[in-house]
């Protein structure tokens, strides 16, 4: 692989697989441990290549950041760091705080830069909008969850987490509205953007986690249990929307599969959103007994997606290696 051709989309492999590790914690903890160490090594290798590309081919990186499709995928690197921090915390592995701080700072910088760039220097048409535009929103609300998890009972951390939440939640609402308009006024995106439709499920799943943690955190700080109840109502309402998103997107996926639909890295967009929604459902199942069965069904679907996409990814990688030999 030439450094200048390195695709930041490779970090989606980490997002999806860390999501599987988090969803497996209570069911198959051994899998979570194996993935934690394996993904740490992959993250280190990909990050070295990513930094080398920035240093050696900054002109290419600059053009990618300004591209209406590629630019929104650059937060995948710091998102990977934040997800690993969450997994480390869950498994009591050290270094979760440095990873979180690094990821949060870079996510904030990219959220500002990408928004400014698309507002001030780029003219995009409605058909240019795709699910990848959710990635900056996903990154900020993920930081909210990570901060509340890793820095409990800290008022400053709570305030910072809500700042990130405000950015991500409002971006989610804006982009979801624009994407909905794009989908009903234009044909479905071409095959290379098809998996990004699934990304709508990611912020839904993470927002469920955010609302639940914010409710717990705030009720402890302000001694008001009513906040837990409000958070549960908000989370369950979002969960219902998530079911709608999941069913609609599976139907759209089947429509794409009815045509020629070759594998590419974008298929990882089916894995991480499913894992986010699965983990969110698992958290809700602690409150609503019935959802335990739904959580198991979602976990089976997640593993199904993960195995298929992982197998295809390694096949693609082996083809590239043997083509060079």
C-alpha positions as CSV (number, residue, x, y, z in Angstrom):
1,X,0.0,0.0,0.0
2,X,1.4,3.4,-1.0
3,X,1.3,5.9,1.8
4,X,-0.1,8.6,-0.4
5,X,-3.0,6.3,-1.3
6,X,-3.8,5.3,2.3
7,X,-7.6,5.6,2.8
8,X,-8.6,6.9,6.2
9,X,-11.6,4.6,5.8
10,X,-9.4,1.8,7.2
11,X,-10.1,3.2,10.7
12,X,-13.7,2.1,10.2
13,X,-12.4,-1.5,10.8
14,X,-11.5,-0.4,14.3
15,X,-14.8,1.4,14.9
16,X,-16.8,-1.7,13.9
17,X,-14.7,-4.2,15.7
18,X,-14.5,-2.1,19.0
19,X,-18.3,-1.9,18.8
20,X,-18.4,-5.7,18.6
21,X,-16.0,-5.9,21.6
22,X,-18.2,-3.6,23.7
23,X,-21.4,-5.5,22.7
24,X,-19.7,-8.8,23.7
25,X,-18.5,-7.7,27.1
26,X,-21.4,-9.4,29.0
27,X,-21.8,-12.3,26.5
28,X,-18.3,-13.3,25.4
29,X,-15.8,-11.4,27.4
30,X,-12.9,-13.4,26.0
31,X,-13.7,-12.1,22.5
32,X,-13.6,-8.5,24.0
33,X,-10.1,-9.1,25.5
34,X,-8.8,-10.6,22.2
35,X,-10.2,-7.7,20.2
36,X,-8.8,-5.1,22.6
37,X,-5.2,-6.2,22.1
38,X,-5.5,-6.9,18.4
39,X,-7.2,-3.6,17.6
40,X,-4.7,-1.7,19.7
41,X,-1.9,-3.1,17.4
42,X,-4.0,-2.3,14.3
43,X,-4.7,1.2,15.5
44,X,-1.0,1.8,16.1
45,X,0.0,0.7,12.6
46,X,-2.8,2.6,10.9
47,X,-2.0,5.7,12.9
48,X,1.7,5.6,11.9
49,X,0.7,5.3,8.2
50,X,-1.9,8.1,8.6
51,X,0.7,10.5,10.3
52,X,3.2,9.6,7.6
53,X,0.7,10.5,4.9
54,X,0.0,13.9,6.6
55,X,3.7,14.7,6.8
56,X,4.8,13.4,3.4
57,X,1.7,14.2,1.3
58,X,0.0,17.1,3.1
59,X,-1.2,18.5,-0.2
60,X,-3.2,15.3,-0.8
61,X,-4.5,15.3,2.8
62,X,-5.6,18.9,2.4
63,X,-7.6,18.1,-0.8
64,X,-9.2,15.1,0.9
65,X,-10.3,17.2,3.9
66,X,-11.9,19.7,1.5
67,X,-13.7,17.0,-0.5
68,X,-17.5,16.8,0.2
69,X,-17.3,13.0,0.6
70,X,-13.8,12.2,2.0
71,X,-13.5,15.2,4.4
72,X,-16.2,13.9,6.8
73,X,-14.3,10.6,7.2
74,X,-11.2,12.1,8.7
75,X,-12.7,12.0,12.3
76,X,-12.6,8.2,12.1
77,X,-9.0,8.3,13.5
78,X,-9.8,10.1,16.7
79,X,-13.1,8.3,17.0
80,X,-11.1,5.1,17.0
81,X,-9.0,6.5,19.9
82,X,-12.1,7.4,21.9
83,X,-13.7,4.0,21.3
84,X,-10.5,2.2,22.5
85,X,-10.5,4.5,25.6
86,X,-14.0,3.3,26.4
87,X,-13.1,-0.4,25.8
88,X,-9.9,0.1,28.0
89,X,-12.1,1.6,30.7
90,X,-14.5,-1.3,30.6
91,X,-11.7,-3.9,30.7
92,X,-9.6,-1.9,33.3
93,X,-6.7,-1.5,30.9
94,X,-4.6,1.6,31.6
95,X,-4.1,4.6,29.3
96,X,-7.8,5.2,28.7
97,X,-7.5,8.9,29.7
98,X,-4.7,9.9,27.4
99,X,-6.5,8.3,24.5
100,X,-9.8,10.1,25.4
101,X,-8.1,13.5,25.8
102,X,-6.3,13.1,22.5
103,X,-9.4,11.9,20.6
104,X,-11.6,14.6,22.2
105,X,-9.3,17.5,21.3
106,X,-8.8,16.3,17.7
107,X,-12.6,15.7,17.3
108,X,-13.4,19.2,18.5
109,X,-10.8,20.7,16.0
110,X,-12.2,18.7,13.1
111,X,-15.8,19.4,14.0
112,X,-15.0,23.2,13.8
113,X,-12.8,22.9,10.7
114,X,-15.1,20.7,8.7
115,X,-18.2,22.8,9.5
116,X,-16.4,26.1,8.7
117,X,-15.0,24.6,5.4
118,X,-18.4,23.4,4.2
119,X,-20.1,26.7,5.2
120,X,-17.5,29.1,3.9
121,X,-15.5,27.5,1.0
122,X,-17.6,24.8,-0.6
123,X,-20.8,24.8,-2.5
124,X,-22.5,21.5,-2.2
125,X,-25.6,20.4,-4.0
126,X,-28.4,18.4,-2.2
127,X,-27.4,15.1,-3.9
128,X,-23.9,15.5,-2.5
129,X,-25.3,14.9,1.0
130,X,-24.7,11.4,2.3
131,X,-24.7,9.5,5.6
132,X,-21.0,10.2,6.1
133,X,-21.9,13.7,7.1
134,X,-23.1,12.2,10.4
135,X,-19.6,11.3,11.4
136,X,-18.6,14.7,13.0
137,X,-21.9,14.5,14.9
138,X,-21.2,10.9,16.0
139,X,-17.7,11.8,17.1
140,X,-18.8,14.6,19.5
141,X,-21.7,12.7,21.1
142,X,-19.4,9.7,21.5
143,X,-17.0,12.0,23.5
144,X,-19.9,12.9,25.8
145,X,-20.4,9.2,26.6
146,X,-16.7,8.6,27.1
147,X,-16.2,11.6,29.4
148,X,-19.2,10.7,31.6
149,X,-18.0,7.1,31.8
150,X,-14.3,7.8,32.5
151,X,-14.7,10.9,34.7
152,X,-17.6,10.1,37.1
153,X,-18.8,12.6,39.7
154,X,-16.8,15.5,38.2
155,X,-18.8,18.7,37.6
156,X,-16.2,20.2,35.2
157,X,-16.2,16.9,33.1
158,X,-20.0,17.0,33.1
159,X,-20.0,20.6,31.7
160,X,-17.4,19.7,29.0
161,X,-19.4,16.5,28.1
162,X,-22.6,18.6,27.6
163,X,-20.7,21.0,25.4
164,X,-19.8,18.1,23.1
165,X,-23.3,16.8,23.4
166,X,-24.8,20.1,22.3
167,X,-22.6,20.2,19.2
168,X,-23.3,16.6,18.2
169,X,-27.0,16.6,19.0
170,X,-27.8,19.8,17.0
171,X,-25.6,18.6,14.1
172,X,-27.5,15.3,14.2
173,X,-30.9,17.1,13.9
174,X,-29.7,19.4,11.1
175,X,-28.0,16.7,9.0
176,X,-30.9,14.1,9.5
177,X,-33.3,16.7,8.2
178,X,-31.2,17.5,5.1
179,X,-30.5,13.8,4.5
180,X,-34.2,13.0,4.7
181,X,-34.9,15.7,2.1
182,X,-32.2,14.4,-0.1
183,X,-33.5,10.8,0.0
184,X,-37.1,11.8,-0.9
185,X,-36.2,14.2,-3.7
186,X,-33.3,12.2,-5.4
187,X,-32.6,8.7,-6.3
188,X,-30.7,6.5,-3.8
189,X,-26.9,7.2,-3.7
190,X,-24.6,5.2,-6.0
191,X,-23.2,2.0,-4.7
192,X,-20.0,3.5,-3.2
193,X,-22.1,5.7,-0.9
194,X,-24.9,3.1,-0.2
195,X,-23.5,1.9,3.2
196,X,-23.5,5.5,4.5
197,X,-27.3,5.4,4.8
198,X,-26.8,3.0,7.7
199,X,-24.8,5.6,9.6
200,X,-28.0,7.3,10.8
201,X,-28.3,4.4,13.2
202,X,-25.0,5.3,14.9
203,X,-26.0,8.7,16.5
204,X,-29.3,7.2,17.5
205,X,-27.5,4.4,19.4
206,X,-25.0,6.7,21.0
207,X,-27.6,9.3,22.0
208,X,-29.5,6.5,23.9
209,X,-26.3,5.9,25.9
210,X,-25.8,9.6,26.4
211,X,-29.3,10.3,27.6
212,X,-29.1,7.4,30.1
213,X,-25.7,8.5,31.5
214,X,-26.6,12.2,31.6
215,X,-29.7,11.3,33.5
216,X,-27.8,9.2,36.0
217,X,-25.0,11.9,36.3
218,X,-27.4,14.8,36.7
219,X,-29.7,13.1,39.2
220,X,-26.6,12.4,41.4
221,X,-25.3,16.0,41.1
222,X,-28.7,17.7,41.7
223,X,-30.4,15.0,43.8
224,X,-33.4,14.8,41.4
225,X,-34.4,11.3,40.4
226,X,-37.0,12.8,38.0
227,X,-34.0,13.4,35.6
228,X,-33.5,9.6,35.4
229,X,-37.1,9.2,34.4
230,X,-36.9,11.9,31.7
231,X,-33.7,10.3,30.4
232,X,-35.4,6.9,30.1
233,X,-38.4,8.4,28.3
234,X,-36.1,10.2,25.8
235,X,-34.0,7.0,25.3
236,X,-36.9,4.8,24.7
237,X,-38.4,7.3,22.2
238,X,-35.1,7.4,20.4
239,X,-34.9,3.6,20.5
240,X,-38.3,3.4,18.7
241,X,-36.9,5.7,16.0
242,X,-33.8,3.5,15.8
243,X,-36.0,0.4,15.1
244,X,-37.6,2.3,12.2
245,X,-34.1,3.4,10.9
246,X,-32.8,-0.2,11.1
247,X,-35.8,-1.8,9.2
248,X,-35.8,0.9,6.5
249,X,-32.0,0.6,6.0
250,X,-32.1,-3.2,5.8
251,X,-34.8,-2.9,3.1
252,X,-32.6,-0.4,1.2
253,X,-29.6,-2.8,1.6
254,X,-31.7,-5.6,0.1
255,X,-32.5,-3.3,-2.8
256,X,-28.8,-2.7,-3.4
257,X,-28.0,-6.4,-3.1
258,X,-30.5,-7.1,-5.8
259,X,-28.0,-5.3,-8.2
260,X,-24.3,-5.5,-8.6
261,X,-22.9,-4.5,-5.3
262,X,-19.1,-5.3,-4.9
263,X,-17.3,-5.2,-1.6
264,X,-15.3,-2.1,-0.5
265,X,-14.2,-0.6,2.8
266,X,-17.5,1.4,3.1
267,X,-19.2,-1.8,4.1
268,X,-17.8,-1.2,7.6
269,X,-20.6,1.4,7.8
270,X,-23.0,-1.5,8.4
271,X,-21.1,-2.7,11.4
272,X,-20.4,0.2,13.8
273,X,-23.9,1.7,13.6
274,X,-25.4,-1.7,14.4
275,X,-23.0,-2.1,17.3
276,X,-23.9,1.3,18.7
277,X,-27.6,0.5,18.5
278,X,-27.0,-2.9,20.0
279,X,-25.1,-1.5,23.0
280,X,-27.8,1.1,23.5
281,X,-30.5,-1.5,23.5
282,X,-28.4,-3.6,26.0
283,X,-28.3,-0.6,28.3
284,X,-32.1,-0.1,28.0
285,X,-32.7,-3.8,28.6
286,X,-31.5,-3.3,32.2
287,X,-34.6,-1.1,32.7
288,X,-37.0,-2.9,30.3
289,X,-36.9,-6.7,30.6
290,X,-38.5,-7.3,27.2
291,X,-35.6,-5.6,25.4
292,X,-33.2,-8.3,26.4
293,X,-34.5,-10.5,23.7
294,X,-34.3,-7.7,21.2
295,X,-30.7,-7.0,22.3
296,X,-29.8,-10.7,21.7
297,X,-31.4,-10.5,18.2
298,X,-29.5,-7.3,17.4
299,X,-26.2,-8.9,18.7
300,X,-26.7,-11.9,16.3
301,X,-27.3,-9.4,13.4
302,X,-24.2,-7.5,14.5
303,X,-22.0,-10.6,14.5
304,X,-23.4,-11.6,11.1
305,X,-22.5,-8.2,9.6
306,X,-19.1,-8.2,11.3
307,X,-18.1,-11.7,10.2
308,X,-19.1,-11.1,6.6
309,X,-17.4,-7.7,6.4
310,X,-14.2,-8.9,8.2
311,X,-13.9,-11.9,5.8
312,X,-14.3,-9.7,2.7
313,X,-11.8,-7.2,4.1
314,X,-9.1,-9.8,4.6
315,X,-9.8,-11.2,1.2
316,X,-9.4,-7.8,-0.3
317,X,-6.1,-7.2,1.6
318,X,-4.7,-10.6,0.6
319,X,-5.5,-9.9,-3.1
320,X,-3.6,-6.6,-2.9
321,X,-0.6,-8.3,-1.2
322,X,-0.4,-11.2,-3.7
323,X,-0.9,-8.8,-6.6
324,X,2.3,-7.1,-5.6
325,X,4.3,-10.2,-5.0
